[in-house]
Amino acid sequence: MNERLQVLFLANRIPFPPYRGDKLKIYNLAVRLSRRHDLHLIAFVQNRKELKYRKDLEPYFRSIQLIHLPVWRSWLNSALNFLGSEPFQVAYFRSRAMHRAVRSFVNGQHVDVAHVQHMRMAQYFRNVRSVPRILDLPDAFSLYWERRNQVPRAWYNRVFDALEAKRVRSYERITSVFELNLACSIEDLEHLKAAHPNAAFALLRNGVDLEVFKFKGHDYSRNSTLLFTGNMDYAPNVDAVTYFVSELFGKLRAEFPGLRLVIAGQRPVKRVLELAGESIDVTGFVPDISELYATADIVIAPLRFGAGTQNKVLEAMAMGVPVVCTHIGFAGLEINSGEGVFMAENSAEFIGHIRNLLQSESLRMQTGNIGLKLAEERFSWDIVSRQLEAYLRETAQNAEKNADS
């Protein structure tokens, strides 16, 4: 086998611009892996405007195929799937054109190993046996839906959540056909191993770009600004900020009258926009989110459901900003509470951790510095990409050995 691998990346969204978790991960991995391997990309675009981003990806991929799957078609796929058995999010990304593109590529070109992003895209390599396959799971989706179903919501949401959770648990068995499946946190990994003992799993942590989120010193003397970041049409984020504002923020403001909350992220839905007020800023899309981290005193992550590792937490750690979070994603950090991040088991603890940080400059500095050190040692994309490179090479070599035996 050549030292330089031929790797096919299959992505559910074009990985540019890298402003959201699934795009951000593929982009950062590709930037680094392309220095030593030949990468190829097949990905969906939702509208023709996204085709302009091809030029931004060409430095990293030897070939790029972008398959147009308009939003109306995805919603129709989901609607037609109501009486089916697949998860709605799998149906959402169903495309004959994508099936044809994958078949044509693997039949027409040598591929050492395929990197398939997300359970949603597993359908395109389910029956492809000629190429060794790695399924990269950003979240353990069965864990995500299990937790989502436990959060009090409107009855129609609970009905849908229960239905999707059942379908996801069943569909997740598709992991058994892949040579290797990657989970982004220890918590997700243990959940998936227990749920699917016949499948092969390994850990590939999420990362943070230490050049984009670069620590340039931080003013720990300030104690007036809380920051929440994320895509603000993503259900866990919407639930988190509405819960925080309705249940916790008023109590903190009573103790700290000058306290402000900044909610930053693209596509804020109506429920989020309505939170804006004298002490709450809803920014919408911010081109350079690192500037907001630099001006924040505490980053909050009050998520009540979800899985995986939260990018907002890693980014804050990389910039030396103390974080207060719930248990969602905390176990995946493999740290103790207080090591850059304070974890709260309930609302009272969440308020208590914020209060302690607001009252102590030394605690803010100590917490931020510990988080910075951990981000540099454990969560750099350079470290993560080298781990993925090892998995890619091992999977390709095992397939080659099996073919020769």
VEXTIDO-133830 format. One line per 8 residues: for each residue x, y negated, z of C-alpha. Coordinates in nm, 2 decimals, always signed. Layout:
N
X,Y,Z ~ ...;
This chain:
405
+0.00,+0.00,+0.00 ~ +0.13,-0.35,-0.09 ~ +0.20,-0.58,+0.20 ~ -0.04,-0.83,+0.04 ~ -0.39,-0.71,+0.08 ~ -0.68,-0.77,-0.15 ~ -0.96,-0.87,+0.08 ~ -1.32,-0.94,-0.01;
-1.51,-1.18,+0.22 ~ -1.89,-1.15,+0.20 ~ -2.07,-1.44,+0.37 ~ -2.43,-1.54,+0.43 ~ -2.34,-1.90,+0.37 ~ -2.07,-2.08,+0.18 ~ -1.80,-2.15,+0.45 ~ -1.77,-2.52,+0.38;
-1.80,-2.78,+0.53 ~ -1.71,-2.59,+0.85 ~ -1.96,-2.76,+1.08 ~ -2.15,-2.45,+1.21 ~ -2.04,-2.13,+1.37 ~ -2.07,-1.89,+1.08 ~ -1.91,-2.13,+0.83 ~ -1.64,-2.24,+1.07;
-1.52,-1.89,+1.15 ~ -1.48,-1.77,+0.79 ~ -1.32,-2.10,+0.68 ~ -1.06,-2.10,+0.96 ~ -0.98,-1.73,+0.92 ~ -0.94,-1.77,+0.54 ~ -0.71,-2.08,+0.57 ~ -0.47,-1.87,+0.77;
-0.50,-1.52,+0.60 ~ -0.47,-1.67,+0.25 ~ -0.10,-1.75,+0.33 ~ -0.02,-1.37,+0.33 ~ -0.31,-1.20,+0.14 ~ -0.53,-1.24,-0.17 ~ -0.88,-1.33,-0.06 ~ -1.20,-1.32,-0.26;
-1.53,-1.47,-0.16 ~ -1.89,-1.39,-0.25 ~ -2.14,-1.61,-0.06 ~ -2.49,-1.75,-0.07 ~ -2.57,-2.12,-0.14 ~ -2.92,-2.25,-0.05 ~ -2.91,-2.54,-0.30 ~ -2.72,-2.64,-0.61;
-2.56,-2.93,-0.43 ~ -2.35,-2.69,-0.23 ~ -2.17,-2.57,-0.54 ~ -1.95,-2.88,-0.52 ~ -1.77,-2.73,-0.22 ~ -1.62,-2.46,-0.44 ~ -1.32,-2.69,-0.50 ~ -1.26,-2.71,-0.13;
-1.24,-2.34,-0.10 ~ -1.03,-2.27,-0.41 ~ -0.70,-2.32,-0.23 ~ -0.78,-2.02,-0.01 ~ -0.97,-1.77,-0.23 ~ -0.84,-1.62,-0.55 ~ -1.19,-1.58,-0.68 ~ -1.53,-1.73,-0.57;
-1.88,-1.62,-0.66 ~ -2.17,-1.83,-0.52 ~ -2.51,-1.68,-0.54 ~ -2.80,-1.92,-0.53 ~ -3.08,-1.82,-0.29 ~ -3.32,-2.11,-0.25 ~ -3.49,-2.16,+0.09 ~ -3.84,-2.11,-0.07;
-3.73,-1.76,-0.19 ~ -3.59,-1.68,+0.16 ~ -3.92,-1.78,+0.32 ~ -4.11,-1.57,+0.07 ~ -3.89,-1.27,+0.14 ~ -3.96,-1.31,+0.51 ~ -4.34,-1.34,+0.46 ~ -4.34,-1.03,+0.23;
-4.15,-0.85,+0.51 ~ -4.43,-0.90,+0.77 ~ -4.55,-0.54,+0.72 ~ -4.20,-0.40,+0.67 ~ -3.96,-0.27,+0.92 ~ -3.64,-0.48,+0.86 ~ -3.56,-0.78,+1.08 ~ -3.70,-1.10,+0.93;
-3.35,-1.25,+0.92 ~ -3.23,-0.96,+0.71 ~ -3.52,-1.00,+0.47 ~ -3.45,-1.38,+0.46 ~ -3.11,-1.30,+0.29 ~ -3.24,-1.03,+0.05 ~ -3.13,-1.09,-0.31 ~ -3.10,-0.87,-0.61;
-2.84,-1.11,-0.76 ~ -2.62,-1.05,-0.45 ~ -2.65,-0.68,-0.48 ~ -2.55,-0.70,-0.85 ~ -2.26,-0.93,-0.76 ~ -2.12,-0.70,-0.50 ~ -2.15,-0.39,-0.71 ~ -1.99,-0.56,-1.01;
-1.70,-0.69,-0.80 ~ -1.61,-0.36,-0.63 ~ -1.65,-0.16,-0.95 ~ -1.44,-0.41,-1.15 ~ -1.15,-0.50,-0.92 ~ -0.94,-0.32,-0.66 ~ -1.03,-0.41,-0.31 ~ -0.83,-0.29,-0.01;
-1.09,-0.38,+0.25 ~ -1.42,-0.58,+0.27 ~ -1.49,-0.82,+0.55 ~ -1.87,-0.84,+0.58 ~ -2.00,-1.13,+0.79 ~ -2.31,-1.09,+1.00 ~ -2.56,-0.81,+1.03 ~ -2.77,-1.00,+0.77;
-2.52,-0.91,+0.50 ~ -2.47,-0.55,+0.60 ~ -2.74,-0.45,+0.36 ~ -2.51,-0.52,+0.06 ~ -2.24,-0.27,+0.18 ~ -2.46,-0.01,+0.34 ~ -2.42,+0.23,+0.04 ~ -2.08,+0.12,-0.09;
-1.85,+0.40,+0.00 ~ -1.56,+0.32,-0.24 ~ -1.43,+0.03,-0.02 ~ -1.34,+0.04,+0.35 ~ -1.57,-0.20,+0.53 ~ -1.55,-0.42,+0.84 ~ -1.87,-0.57,+0.97 ~ -1.80,-0.89,+1.17;
-2.09,-0.97,+1.41 ~ -2.09,-1.33,+1.53 ~ -2.34,-1.22,+1.80 ~ -2.47,-0.89,+1.94 ~ -2.81,-0.98,+1.79 ~ -3.00,-0.72,+1.99 ~ -2.87,-0.89,+2.31 ~ -2.96,-1.23,+2.17;
-3.32,-1.13,+2.10 ~ -3.35,-0.94,+2.43 ~ -3.26,-1.26,+2.62 ~ -3.47,-1.48,+2.39 ~ -3.77,-1.27,+2.47 ~ -3.72,-1.33,+2.85 ~ -3.74,-1.71,+2.83 ~ -4.09,-1.86,+2.88;
-4.22,-1.99,+2.55 ~ -4.55,-2.03,+2.37 ~ -4.75,-1.70,+2.32 ~ -4.70,-1.70,+1.94 ~ -4.32,-1.73,+1.99 ~ -4.32,-1.44,+2.24 ~ -4.52,-1.22,+1.99 ~ -4.27,-1.30,+1.71;
-3.97,-1.26,+1.94 ~ -4.09,-0.92,+2.07 ~ -4.14,-0.80,+1.71 ~ -3.80,-0.92,+1.59 ~ -3.62,-0.78,+1.89 ~ -3.77,-0.43,+1.82 ~ -3.66,-0.45,+1.46 ~ -3.31,-0.58,+1.54;
-3.25,-0.30,+1.78 ~ -3.34,-0.04,+1.52 ~ -3.16,-0.21,+1.23 ~ -2.84,-0.25,+1.43 ~ -2.78,+0.12,+1.39 ~ -2.64,+0.02,+1.05 ~ -2.31,-0.03,+1.24 ~ -2.25,+0.34,+1.22;
-2.19,+0.34,+0.85 ~ -1.91,+0.08,+0.87 ~ -1.55,+0.19,+0.94 ~ -1.52,-0.09,+1.20 ~ -1.75,-0.34,+1.36 ~ -1.62,-0.65,+1.54 ~ -1.78,-0.83,+1.84 ~ -1.68,-1.18,+1.94;
-1.68,-1.13,+2.32 ~ -1.63,-0.85,+2.58 ~ -1.99,-0.90,+2.68 ~ -2.12,-0.84,+2.33 ~ -1.87,-0.55,+2.27 ~ -1.98,-0.36,+2.58 ~ -2.35,-0.41,+2.49 ~ -2.30,-0.28,+2.14;
-2.09,+0.02,+2.25 ~ -2.36,+0.12,+2.49 ~ -2.64,+0.07,+2.24 ~ -2.46,+0.24,+1.95 ~ -2.21,+0.50,+2.07 ~ -2.17,+0.66,+1.73 ~ -2.03,+0.34,+1.58 ~ -1.67,+0.20,+1.60;
-1.63,-0.14,+1.77 ~ -1.34,-0.37,+1.85 ~ -1.30,-0.72,+1.99 ~ -1.23,-1.03,+1.77 ~ -1.27,-1.34,+1.98 ~ -1.40,-1.67,+1.84 ~ -1.15,-1.94,+1.80 ~ -1.09,-2.31,+1.80;
-0.88,-2.53,+1.57 ~ -0.62,-2.69,+1.80 ~ -0.54,-2.94,+1.53 ~ -0.89,-3.06,+1.48 ~ -0.97,-3.05,+1.86 ~ -0.63,-3.18,+1.96 ~ -0.56,-3.28,+2.32 ~ -0.42,-3.64,+2.32;
-0.46,-3.70,+2.68 ~ -0.79,-3.76,+2.86 ~ -0.92,-4.04,+3.08 ~ -1.04,-3.85,+3.39 ~ -1.11,-4.16,+3.58 ~ -1.45,-4.19,+3.40 ~ -1.76,-4.02,+3.54 ~ -2.06,-4.14,+3.35;
-2.11,-3.93,+3.03 ~ -2.24,-3.58,+2.98 ~ -2.21,-3.43,+2.63 ~ -2.40,-3.15,+2.46 ~ -2.31,-3.05,+2.11 ~ -2.44,-2.80,+1.86 ~ -2.67,-2.76,+1.56 ~ -2.98,-2.92,+1.69;
-3.23,-2.71,+1.49 ~ -3.09,-2.39,+1.64 ~ -3.34,-2.25,+1.89 ~ -3.11,-2.18,+2.18 ~ -2.97,-2.54,+2.16 ~ -3.31,-2.70,+2.13 ~ -3.43,-2.50,+2.43 ~ -3.12,-2.59,+2.63;
-3.14,-2.96,+2.59 ~ -3.52,-2.99,+2.64 ~ -3.48,-2.77,+2.96 ~ -3.19,-2.98,+3.09 ~ -3.37,-3.31,+3.03 ~ -3.70,-3.20,+3.17 ~ -3.57,-3.01,+3.47 ~ -3.22,-3.13,+3.57;
-3.12,-3.47,+3.42 ~ -3.37,-3.68,+3.63 ~ -3.24,-3.53,+3.95 ~ -2.88,-3.61,+3.85 ~ -2.98,-3.97,+3.75 ~ -3.13,-4.02,+4.09 ~ -2.79,-3.96,+4.25 ~ -2.59,-4.12,+3.97;
-2.80,-4.40,+3.82 ~ -2.54,-4.49,+3.55 ~ -2.53,-4.13,+3.41 ~ -2.57,-4.09,+3.03 ~ -2.64,-3.79,+2.82 ~ -2.52,-3.76,+2.46 ~ -2.68,-3.50,+2.24 ~ -2.47,-3.46,+1.93;
-2.53,-3.23,+1.63 ~ -2.68,-3.21,+1.28 ~ -3.04,-3.17,+1.19 ~ -3.21,-3.26,+1.53 ~ -3.57,-3.14,+1.53 ~ -3.86,-3.35,+1.65 ~ -3.85,-3.21,+2.00 ~ -3.48,-3.32,+2.03;
-3.53,-3.67,+1.87 ~ -3.81,-3.74,+2.12 ~ -3.56,-3.70,+2.41 ~ -3.38,-4.02,+2.31 ~ -3.41,-4.31,+2.55 ~ -3.23,-4.56,+2.76 ~ -3.00,-4.30,+2.92 ~ -3.01,-4.04,+2.64;
-2.85,-4.07,+2.29 ~ -2.94,-3.84,+2.01 ~ -2.67,-3.89,+1.75 ~ -2.76,-3.65,+1.47 ~ -2.47,-3.55,+1.25 ~ -2.12,-3.67,+1.36 ~ -1.84,-3.63,+1.11 ~ -1.57,-3.60,+1.37;
-1.72,-3.44,+1.68 ~ -1.37,-3.45,+1.85 ~ -1.42,-3.82,+1.90 ~ -1.72,-3.75,+2.12 ~ -1.53,-3.49,+2.33 ~ -1.26,-3.75,+2.39 ~ -1.51,-3.99,+2.54 ~ -1.71,-3.73,+2.74;
-1.65,-3.67,+3.11 ~ -1.83,-3.34,+3.13 ~ -1.96,-3.11,+2.86 ~ -2.27,-2.91,+2.94 ~ -2.40,-2.59,+2.80 ~ -2.73,-2.51,+2.97 ~ -2.83,-2.23,+2.74 ~ -3.10,-1.99,+2.86;
-3.07,-1.74,+2.58 ~ -2.82,-1.64,+2.32 ~ -2.51,-1.42,+2.28 ~ -2.15,-1.44,+2.16 ~ -1.92,-1.72,+2.26 ~ -2.02,-2.09,+2.24 ~ -1.81,-2.31,+2.01 ~ -1.89,-2.61,+2.22;
-1.73,-2.46,+2.52 ~ -1.41,-2.36,+2.33 ~ -1.39,-2.71,+2.17 ~ -1.42,-2.88,+2.51 ~ -1.16,-2.66,+2.66 ~ -0.92,-2.74,+2.38 ~ -0.96,-3.11,+2.45 ~ -0.92,-3.08,+2.82;
-1.28,-3.16,+2.91 ~ -1.44,-2.98,+3.20 ~ -1.75,-2.77,+3.12 ~ -2.05,-2.66,+3.31 ~ -2.25,-2.37,+3.16 ~ -2.50,-2.10,+3.23 ~ -2.41,-1.73,+3.21 ~ -2.49,-1.72,+2.83;
-2.15,-1.65,+2.67 ~ -1.95,-1.70,+2.98 ~ -1.85,-1.34,+3.02 ~ -1.70,-1.35,+2.68 ~ -1.45,-1.61,+2.79 ~ -1.29,-1.36,+3.02 ~ -1.22,-1.62,+3.28 ~ -1.33,-1.70,+3.64;
-1.57,-1.98,+3.72 ~ -1.37,-2.30,+3.76 ~ -1.10,-2.21,+3.51 ~ -1.19,-2.48,+3.27 ~ -1.55,-2.39,+3.29 ~ -1.79,-2.37,+3.59 ~ -2.06,-2.11,+3.55 ~ -2.40,-2.17,+3.72;
-2.64,-1.89,+3.80 ~ -2.94,-2.12,+3.84 ~ -3.06,-2.48,+3.82 ~ -2.94,-2.58,+4.17 ~ -2.59,-2.45,+4.09 ~ -2.58,-2.62,+3.76 ~ -2.66,-2.95,+3.92 ~ -2.42,-2.88,+4.20;
-2.13,-2.82,+3.96 ~ -2.20,-3.14,+3.77 ~ -2.23,-3.33,+4.10 ~ -1.89,-3.20,+4.22 ~ -1.72,-3.29,+3.90 ~ -1.88,-3.64,+3.89 ~ -1.76,-3.71,+4.25 ~ -1.40,-3.59,+4.20;
-1.15,-3.72,+3.95 ~ -0.89,-3.47,+4.07 ~ -1.14,-3.18,+4.01 ~ -1.22,-3.31,+3.66 ~ -0.85,-3.32,+3.58 ~ -0.76,-2.99,+3.73 ~ -1.05,-2.81,+3.55 ~ -0.98,-2.98,+3.22;
-0.61,-2.89,+3.23 ~ -0.68,-2.52,+3.31 ~ -0.92,-2.50,+3.02 ~ -0.67,-2.66,+2.78 ~ -0.40,-2.41,+2.87 ~ -0.64,-2.12,+2.82 ~ -0.76,-2.25,+2.48 ~ -0.40,-2.27,+2.36;
-0.30,-1.93,+2.49 ~ -0.62,-1.73,+2.40 ~ -0.85,-1.90,+2.15 ~ -0.63,-2.05,+1.88 ~ -0.75,-1.95,+1.53 ~ -0.38,-1.86,+1.46 ~ -0.41,-1.59,+1.73 ~ -0.75,-1.47,+1.62;
-0.65,-1.45,+1.25 ~ -0.35,-1.23,+1.34 ~ -0.58,-1.00,+1.52 ~ -0.82,-0.98,+1.22 ~ -0.52,-0.92,+0.99 ~ -0.42,-0.62,+1.20 ~ -0.78,-0.48,+1.18 ~ -0.79,-0.53,+0.81;
-0.46,-0.36,+0.75 ~ -0.54,-0.07,+0.98 ~ -0.88,-0.01,+0.82 ~ -0.73,-0.02,+0.47 ~ -0.45,+0.22,+0.57 ~ -0.68,+0.47,+0.73 ~ -0.89,+0.47,+0.42 ~ -0.58,+0.53,+0.20;
-0.47,+0.82,+0.43 ~ -0.82,+0.98,+0.41 ~ -0.82,+0.95,+0.03 ~ -0.48,+1.13,+0.01 ~ -0.57,+1.41,+0.25;
